[in-house]
Amino acid sequence: MGDINPAGDALAVIDQVFEASWRAAQPNLRRRARRLARGNPDRAEEWLASTALKALLFMRRSPERIRDPQGFLFLVLEHVYLDSVRRRQREERLFDFSIDLQDDSQERFPAPHSVLESLERQEQLSLIERALTRLPAAQRQLFELRFIEERPYADIAVELGVTPILARKRVQLLRHSLHAATGR
């Protein structure tokens, strides 16, 4: 006789629900992704792949929270799109994409940090690291979700089982406690 695995059976049902929802919503999801990507098919397909992966993982982790699987797929696509926009904005603040790399002009590149500035940054990072080790596990998890994984507040709220407003407030309080702990 074969062994019965209830967890495996439940996972198979969740995967079937996901697959059926994905097949039904895929044409409209693809159309929406292309519209958001302003016709760029590569970017749209990248967003669709991320949407599928994130939605499937969430559905497997918390299937009871999803009432409308197809609507959920569109919500995940919107979050993937917003994450992409935010990431691009961060990159644009860090990198100057208008620089012509063929140009050997040194004026466009900022001077390297002085030794003193580097030491100050190292000291600040070690203060933050020490402050993080003293935080409760829940706040360390919040720090990791927001500042390491750079997840949006909506994702953090889902992960912690709270509202996005409460997630934002908890991050604000975490920032305040880290500033206080590091003397900033």
Secondary structure, 3 states (H helix, E strand, C coil): CCCCCHHHHHHHHHHHHHHHHHHHHHHHHHHHHHHHCCCCHHHHHHHHHHHHHHHHHHHHHCHHHCCCHHHHHHHHHHHHHHHHHHHHHHHHHHCCCCCCCCCCCCCCCCCCCCHHHHHHHHHHHHHHHHHHHHCCHHHHHHHHHHHHCCCCHHHHHHHHCCCHHHHHHHHHHHHHHHHHHHCC
